[in-house]
Amino acid sequence: MIYSKYFSRYIRSRKKISFQQKRCTGCGQLIHPAENAVHFPCPNCGDVVIWRCEKCRRFAHPYTCIKCNFDGP
């Protein structure tokens, strides 16, 4: 089966999207896909997605919303 150059470009772009790593909002550490992390909308504004790594959740490190400056536990 012969694929066009556009199809291979599409596959490469999808791989980049699917493997983009997120950063913890509290500590800035990269979140591994297998890590037990959570994400949720900001409780105050609801526009920004907050990512929390397992360590920050366990020790209740504070985080700050980048849009409304809401400080959470």
C-alpha positions as CSV (number, residue, x, y, z in Angstrom):
1,M,0.0,0.0,0.0
2,I,1.5,3.3,-1.0
3,Y,0.8,6.3,1.2
4,S,0.9,9.9,-0.1
5,K,3.3,12.4,1.4
6,Y,0.3,14.2,3.0
7,F,-0.8,11.1,4.8
8,S,2.7,10.6,6.3
9,R,2.7,14.3,7.3
10,Y,-0.6,13.7,9.0
11,I,0.7,10.7,10.9
12,R,3.7,12.7,12.1
13,S,1.6,15.6,13.3
14,R,-0.8,13.2,15.2
15,K,2.2,11.6,17.0
16,K,3.4,15.0,18.1
17,I,-0.1,15.9,19.5
18,S,-0.6,12.5,21.2
19,F,2.8,12.6,23.0
20,Q,2.8,16.2,24.2
21,Q,3.6,16.1,27.9
22,K,1.8,18.3,30.3
23,R,3.4,20.3,33.2
24,C,2.2,20.3,36.7
25,T,0.7,23.7,37.6
26,G,2.1,23.5,41.1
27,C,5.7,22.5,40.6
28,G,6.2,22.8,36.9
29,Q,7.4,19.2,36.6
30,L,6.7,17.3,33.4
31,I,3.9,14.8,33.9
32,H,4.6,11.3,32.5
33,P,1.6,9.7,30.7
34,A,1.7,6.7,33.1
35,E,1.7,8.9,36.2
36,N,-1.3,9.2,38.4
37,A,-2.0,12.8,37.7
38,V,-5.3,14.7,37.5
39,H,-6.5,17.7,35.5
40,F,-9.5,19.8,36.2
41,P,-10.8,23.3,35.3
42,C,-10.0,26.2,37.5
43,P,-12.5,26.3,40.4
44,N,-12.8,30.1,40.1
45,C,-12.9,31.0,36.4
46,G,-13.3,27.5,34.8
47,D,-11.3,28.6,31.7
48,V,-7.9,27.2,32.5
49,V,-7.1,23.5,32.9
50,I,-5.1,22.8,36.0
51,W,-2.7,19.8,35.9
52,R,-1.6,18.3,39.2
53,C,1.2,15.7,39.5
54,E,0.9,12.9,42.1
55,K,3.5,14.5,44.4
56,C,1.7,17.8,44.5
57,R,-1.6,16.2,45.2
58,R,-0.2,14.0,47.9
59,F,1.5,16.9,49.8
60,A,-1.1,19.5,48.9
61,H,1.3,21.9,47.3
62,P,-0.4,25.1,46.2
63,Y,-1.1,26.0,42.6
64,T,-2.1,29.3,41.0
65,C,-4.4,29.8,38.0
66,I,-2.6,31.8,35.3
67,K,-5.7,33.6,34.3
68,C,-7.5,34.7,37.5
69,N,-4.7,34.2,40.0
70,F,-6.8,31.8,42.1
71,D,-4.6,30.0,44.7
72,G,-5.6,26.4,45.4
73,P,-4.3,23.8,47.9
